[in-house]
Amino acid sequence: MNPIETDNLTKHFGTTKAVEKVSLTVRPGEVYGFLGPNGAGKTTTLRMLLGLIRPTSGRLRVLGQEPGPGFLDRVGALIEGPAFYPYLSGRRNLRVLAGHAGVALSRVDEVLDVVDLTERADSRYSTYSLGMKQRLGLAAALLKNPRLLILDEPTNGLDPAGMADMRVTIRKLAADGCTVLLSSHLLAEVEQICDRVGVISRGSLVAETTVAELRAGGTLRVVGAPLDRARSVLTSMIGVHKVIVDGDHLDLEVTPADAARINAELVGSGVEVSELRWREPDFEQTFLQLTGGHHA
Amino acid sequence: MHNIRAELAKQVHRPASWLLLAIAVVQTITFAYIIPYAGSGGPVSRGLDAMLPSGFVSSSIAGLPLFIGALALIFGVLVAGSEYGWETWKTVLAQRPSRLSVYGAKLVTVAVGTFVMVLALMAFSAATSAVIAGIEGRPMAWPGVLDILQGFGAGWLVSTMWGALGVLLAILLRGVALPIGLGLVWMLAIQNLLSAIAAPMLDFIAQLQKGLPGPNAGSLVAAITGPNQAPGVDALVSGGPAALVVTAYLIAFAGIGGWLLRRRDII
């Protein structure tokens, strides 16, 4: 059973097509990155998964259940920023939510400890920094000891150290067997902590793949003289379509394993090779291609 | 039950809840006792008898159809509408409770809040009337238990109805400010304009009044207190039918609010 499965999930607000036929699958134990530009439909999709928004059409299953009584029993969520009662302390907020969740109050201290907020737990929520609010949001999401975590932009507002801490916490939760669906507009974040990625653009899922596959398709950069001779040799060696001239160098669409053979061929043909370097693909460029040039 | 405990905890720890209660008590004691006592003997005096222990039930609930009822409405708006203002609906509902169970807990919280408010009004009114009786050297003649319970029940019903209207407006308008504004305009302006200006001029408005929540709340309280100078307390209909209409409004407000909350998206 996959923790999340959607089938042609669609949501229209009047004439606006917020989400259009999204079919995504989140597999057990993975950290799934839900990536898309602002307004692409990420949060609307996540809200549908939590039963906050009713789909216009399509189906969804969360931990094997369709929306209804008990379907969020083992799901924790942080949607579109943390939201708590400003006049209550962090601890009291969590106690109230533990009451709604029907979990033991002892769990409150445990989750405060997980997010490292015990020291400030008795301060009013309204006095918290954005980073502390975000951590309290994660604590609330962990109250039910969830098997599935749905996190919407969990590192928003955190300083670099806080972002790193949050990523470590998420990876640790995943290592402990929790499946995580994480939306983000930070490509580097998704690249660092996610196993698979779903890319959404203008309400439609345009790609669902592994981070490794998204990274695939690097090029071998060749700098040599004379460049024309190098180009001629390589064109006849690997084909004209796989040789891209870019200023004073050539980018070859080959695999890293081809590098030694290419170097030998060029040197043998009298080309002085000054640089031969494998270049990882530009994740951002791939994202922009998939989303039709819309920035995250 | 845990949803009710959670909702009660939110309101018990909320300063605004206690502020509303304090305003209700101060307002009632000021206008039912302090000002009338200071003006007793003047040309428009209520008479000292209304301020003695025998009349404390009337004094404590006379404000509920209008001014104290407005505070109950604000309380209802705060209980439900703040979840929109602070965007905490998503936080609460993501913890698994169904919308209707949380909604039911909010209605129970409003009922508990109005229970405490009417209890406090009666307690402070009784205490103040005892002080006045002591100062004036009058006997401590308290009303019978049945009269006290009847007055309490009527006051609780009326204030809970206004609280439920506050909850409905908060859900309908998804917030706090507009529901409070519109609710107060209805209670304090439109109702008064209808009864003071429109009803005497147009017979169908006079008849319509008999079906509206405010006039029925006033009639129910009037049936308990007898003739009363308090604004909004007027025996347009008799006590029994008025109680039925107020109960019907309470059920209708609660039902419509639950239906709306259940079917609308939480955005």
Contacts between the chains, C-beta under 8 A, distances in Angstrom:
chain1	res1	chain2	res2	distance
A	47	B	90	7.4
A	47	B	265	7.7
A	47	B	266	7.2
A	47	B	267	7.6
A	50	B	90	7.5
A	50	B	93	7.3
A	50	B	94	5.5
A	51	B	93	7.2
A	52	B	89	7.7
A	52	B	90	5.7
A	52	B	93	6.2
A	52	B	94	7.7
A	52	B	265	6.8
A	52	B	266	4.1
A	52	B	267	7.9
A	53	B	265	4.4
A	53	B	266	6.9
A	53	B	267	7.0
A	54	B	265	6.1
A	69	B	98	6.3
A	70	B	96	7.2
A	72	B	94	6.7
A	72	B	95	7.6
A	72	B	96	4.3
A	73	B	96	5.8
A	75	B	94	7.5
A	75	B	96	7.7
A	76	B	94	7.5
A	77	B	90	7.9
A	77	B	94	4.2
A	79	B	90	5.0
A	79	B	94	6.7
A	80	B	87	7.8
A	80	B	90	7.3
A	81	B	87	7.9
A	82	B	91	7.6
A	83	B	86	5.8
A	83	B	87	4.1
A	83	B	88	4.9
A	83	B	90	6.4
A	83	B	91	4.9
A	84	B	86	7.3
A	84	B	88	6.5
A	84	B	91	6.5
A	85	B	10	6.2
A	85	B	14	7.8
A	85	B	82	7.9
A	85	B	86	6.5
A	85	B	88	6.4
A	86	B	86	6.7
A	87	B	13	6.8
A	87	B	14	5.8
A	87	B	15	6.3
A	88	B	10	7.5
A	88	B	13	5.8
A	92	B	9	7.5
A	92	B	13	6.4
A	95	B	9	7.1
A	96	B	6	4.9
A	96	B	9	5.4
A	96	B	10	5.9
A	97	B	6	7.5
A	97	B	91	6.7
A	97	B	92	7.0
A	97	B	95	5.3
A	99	B	2	4.7
A	99	B	3	7.1
A	99	B	5	5.2
A	99	B	6	3.3
A	99	B	9	6.7
A	100	B	2	6.8
A	100	B	3	5.9
A	100	B	6	4.8
A	100	B	92	5.3
A	100	B	95	4.4
A	100	B	96	7.5
A	100	B	97	5.0
A	100	B	102	7.0
A	101	B	95	3.9
A	101	B	96	5.8
A	101	B	97	7.6
A	102	B	2	5.1
A	102	B	96	7.4
A	102	B	97	7.8
A	137	B	91	7.9
A	140	B	91	6.3
A	140	B	95	7.6
A	141	B	94	7.6
A	143	B	95	6.8
A	144	B	95	7.1
A	144	B	96	7.0
